[in-house]
Protein backbone atom coordinates (compact mmCIF):
# COMPACT_ATOMS: atom_id res chain seq x y z
CA UNK A 1 0.00 0.00 0.00
CA UNK A 2 1.13 3.55 -0.78
CA UNK A 3 -0.14 6.84 0.68
CA UNK A 4 0.43 10.35 -0.64
CA UNK A 5 0.08 12.72 2.32
CA UNK A 6 -0.48 16.47 1.90
CA UNK A 7 -1.14 19.32 4.33
CA UNK A 8 -3.20 22.38 3.38
CA UNK A 9 -3.92 25.70 4.99
CA UNK A 10 -7.30 26.75 3.63
CA UNK A 11 -8.25 30.39 3.07
CA UNK A 12 -10.94 31.80 5.38
CA UNK A 13 -14.40 31.15 4.03
CA UNK A 14 -13.20 28.38 1.69
CA UNK A 15 -13.37 25.38 4.05
CA UNK A 16 -16.70 24.05 2.78
CA UNK A 17 -15.68 24.25 -0.87
CA UNK A 18 -12.25 22.80 -0.06
CA UNK A 19 -13.91 19.78 1.58
CA UNK A 20 -16.05 19.23 -1.52
CA UNK A 21 -13.01 19.28 -3.81
CA UNK A 22 -10.57 17.32 -1.62
CA UNK A 23 -12.88 14.98 0.33
CA UNK A 24 -13.59 11.30 -0.39
CA UNK A 25 -16.37 12.19 -2.84
CA UNK A 26 -14.61 15.24 -4.24
CA UNK A 27 -13.05 16.14 -7.54
CA UNK A 28 -9.65 14.62 -6.74
CA UNK A 29 -11.15 11.28 -5.70
CA UNK A 30 -13.35 11.26 -8.82
CA UNK A 31 -10.25 11.73 -10.97
CA UNK A 32 -8.33 9.03 -9.09
CA UNK A 33 -11.22 6.56 -9.43
CA UNK A 34 -10.37 6.32 -13.13
CA UNK A 35 -7.57 3.96 -12.09
CA UNK A 36 -8.12 0.48 -10.63
CA UNK A 37 -5.04 0.93 -8.41
CA UNK A 38 -6.60 3.82 -6.50
CA UNK A 39 -8.04 2.71 -3.17
CA UNK A 40 -9.39 5.69 -1.18
CA UNK A 41 -9.00 9.28 -0.09
CA UNK A 42 -9.27 10.47 3.49
CA UNK A 43 -9.62 14.11 4.52
CA UNK A 44 -8.61 15.04 8.06
CA UNK A 45 -9.24 18.34 9.83
CA UNK A 46 -7.45 19.83 12.85
CA UNK A 47 -10.16 21.14 15.23
CA UNK A 48 -7.58 23.24 17.11
CA UNK A 49 -6.52 24.92 13.82
CA UNK A 50 -9.65 25.24 11.65
CA UNK A 51 -7.73 26.16 8.49
CA UNK A 52 -5.49 23.04 8.55
CA UNK A 53 -6.42 19.88 6.63
CA UNK A 54 -4.59 16.70 5.64
CA UNK A 55 -5.36 14.56 2.62
CA UNK A 56 -4.33 10.92 2.42
CA UNK A 57 -4.62 9.26 -0.99
CA UNK A 58 -4.28 5.47 -0.83
CA UNK A 59 -2.97 3.48 -3.80
CA UNK A 60 -1.84 -0.10 -4.33
CA UNK A 61 1.74 1.08 -4.94
CA UNK A 62 3.89 4.14 -5.48
CA UNK A 63 4.52 3.05 -9.06
CA UNK A 64 0.76 2.95 -9.74
CA UNK A 65 0.35 6.45 -8.26
CA UNK A 66 3.24 7.91 -10.27
CA UNK A 67 2.06 6.24 -13.47
CA UNK A 68 -1.44 7.64 -13.00
CA UNK A 69 -0.11 11.13 -12.31
CA UNK A 70 2.05 11.06 -15.43
CA UNK A 71 -0.80 9.92 -17.65
CA UNK A 72 -3.30 12.43 -16.21
CA UNK A 73 -1.05 15.50 -15.99
CA UNK A 74 -3.51 17.89 -17.66
CA UNK A 75 -6.40 16.98 -15.34
CA UNK A 76 -4.03 17.18 -12.37
CA UNK A 77 -2.93 20.69 -13.33
CA UNK A 78 -6.54 21.84 -13.71
CA UNK A 79 -7.52 20.60 -10.25
CA UNK A 80 -4.31 21.89 -8.71
CA UNK A 81 -5.08 25.39 -10.05
CA UNK A 82 -8.54 25.20 -8.47
CA UNK A 83 -6.93 24.18 -5.19
CA UNK A 84 -4.63 27.18 -5.27
CA UNK A 85 -7.71 29.42 -5.27
CA UNK A 86 -8.87 27.77 -2.03
CA UNK A 87 -5.62 27.50 -0.10
CA UNK A 88 -2.94 29.73 1.38
CA UNK A 89 -0.40 26.96 1.54
CA UNK A 90 0.05 23.39 0.33
CA UNK A 91 2.81 21.14 1.63
CA UNK A 92 3.77 17.63 0.61
CA UNK A 93 4.36 15.83 3.89
CA UNK A 94 5.59 12.74 2.11
CA UNK A 95 5.03 9.53 0.23
CA UNK A 96 4.60 6.58 2.56
CA UNK A 97 4.58 2.84 1.94
CA UNK A 98 3.29 0.13 4.23
CA UNK A 99 5.80 -1.84 6.22
CA UNK A 100 5.15 -5.54 6.04
CA UNK A 101 6.47 -7.67 8.88
CA UNK A 102 6.72 -11.01 7.17
CA UNK A 103 8.69 -12.65 9.94
CA UNK A 104 8.87 -12.04 13.64
CA UNK A 105 12.19 -12.06 15.50
CA UNK A 106 12.96 -15.29 17.28
CA UNK A 107 13.88 -14.42 20.90
CA UNK A 108 15.54 -17.83 21.43
CA UNK A 109 18.20 -17.04 18.80
CA UNK A 110 20.43 -14.73 20.78
CA UNK A 111 23.89 -13.90 19.62
CA UNK A 112 26.32 -15.97 21.66
CA UNK A 113 29.91 -16.88 20.91
CA UNK A 114 31.12 -20.49 21.15
CA UNK A 115 32.07 -20.13 24.82
CA UNK A 116 28.58 -19.03 25.75
CA UNK A 117 29.70 -15.46 26.48
CA UNK A 118 26.79 -13.13 25.78
CA UNK A 119 28.92 -10.01 25.97
CA UNK A 120 28.89 -9.68 22.16
CA UNK A 121 25.12 -9.62 21.77
CA UNK A 122 23.69 -7.45 19.08
CA UNK A 123 20.77 -5.23 19.74
CA UNK A 124 17.65 -6.43 17.94
CA UNK A 125 16.97 -4.57 14.73
CA UNK A 126 13.60 -3.28 13.68
N, C-alpha and C positions, 0 to 999 in steps of 0.2 A: 504494500500500500504506500502511496505517496500523497503528501499534503502540501499545498502551496498556501502559506500563511502570510496575510497582509494586515497592516494596521492603518486605519483611516481616522483623520480628524475631520469631522463633518461641519460644514458651515452652519451657523445659526439659522434655524427655520428650514433646513434641508433634510432633517433626520427622517421624516416620513418618506419622502421621495427616495432618499438613499436606501432605506430598507426595502423599498419596492424594486429597486434596480439590483441591489447586491444580495438580497435574501434568497432563501432556498427556492422560491418560485419566481425570482426576478430575472432580469434580462441576461445577466451573466450565466445563470444556471440553465436558462433556455438555450443559450448558445452552446454551452458545454454538453447538453443532452444530445447533441448531434453526434456524439462519439460514444460508442459502446464501452469505452474504457473509463468514462467519467462515472463516478459513484455518487457523490453528494456535495452539497454546499451547506455550510453552517455559518450563521451570522451571530456574533456575540457582541454584547453591549456592556460597557462599564457603567454601572449605576452611579458610582462616585464621580465619574467624569462623563457627563451626558453626550459629549461630542465625540467620544472615542468608541470605535467599533473594530472588531477583528473579523476577517473572513477566512474560512478554512475550506479549501476546495480539495476534495478527495478524488484520487485517480488510482487506477490499478498499478501504475508505475510512473516514474519520472519520464521515461522515454515516451510513454503514451501522451503525457501532458505536453512535453516539448514538441512532439510531432503534431499534435492538435493545434498548438499555438502557431507553429510555422505555417500550417496549411489554412489557417483562418485569420491571418494577420490583418486583413482589411476590416473584418468584423470586430476584431479585438481593438483596433485603433479607434473605430467609431464609438464603441462602448467606453473606452478609456477616456475619450474626449468628453463624453457625457459625465463621467465620474469627476473629471476635473472641475466641472461647473458646480458640483455638489460638495466638494471637499477643499479644505485648506491645505491638507497634507496627506500624502500616501507614502507608506514605508513598507518595503518588503522585509518581513521579519526573517523569512527563510524558507527553504525547501526542505521538507522532512520526510524521511522514509522509515517504515516500521522496522523494528529490531526483532528479529525472530530468534528465539532461544531454542534451538533444535536439540541441544543436549544440556543436561544439568551437570554441574560439577560433582564429582564423586568425592565426598569427604574422606573416604577410607584410603584414597590414593594420595598420601602426603609425601612430600619430598624428603626422603631420608637417604643418607649415604650408606655404604655397605656395613659400616660399624654400628648403625642404628642411631648415630648422632643426628639430632633434628636441628642443629644449629644452622644449617644451610637451607632451611625451608624458604620457599618462595611465597610471597603473598599471593593469594588467589587473584586472578584477573577477572575482570567483568566482561 
